[in-house]
């Protein structure tokens, strides 16, 4: 279920990055949400580093998806 949510978020950011490349609010909100989850998971004694990793990689994937959408928009001939 969680993987599906992250995939949907990445697809939405890709489309938004392509259609409205200057709109960065959704990307910032996504990074903020994943950051809060990662900080909460990181406070777990002993295994915090391992619990934080999925949040970090999800945030990285969302950023890369939005960046790819903006790059694709920049390559259009018009």
Residue pairs with C-beta under 8 A, 6 or more apart in sequence:
2 54
6 58
6 61
6 62
9 30
9 58
9 62
10 61
10 62
10 65
11 65
12 26
13 26
13 27
13 30
13 62
13 65
13 66
13 69
14 65
14 66
14 68
14 69
15 69
16 23
16 26
16 27
16 66
16 69
17 27
17 65
17 66
17 67
17 68
17 69
17 70
17 72
17 73
18 69
18 70
18 72
18 73
19 69
19 73
21 69
21 70
21 73
21 74
26 66
27 62
27 63
27 66
30 59
30 62
31 59
31 62
31 63
34 55
34 56
34 58
34 59
34 62
35 55
35 59
37 55
38 52
38 55
38 56
38 59
39 52
41 48
41 51
41 52
41 55
42 48
42 49
42 51
42 52
44 51
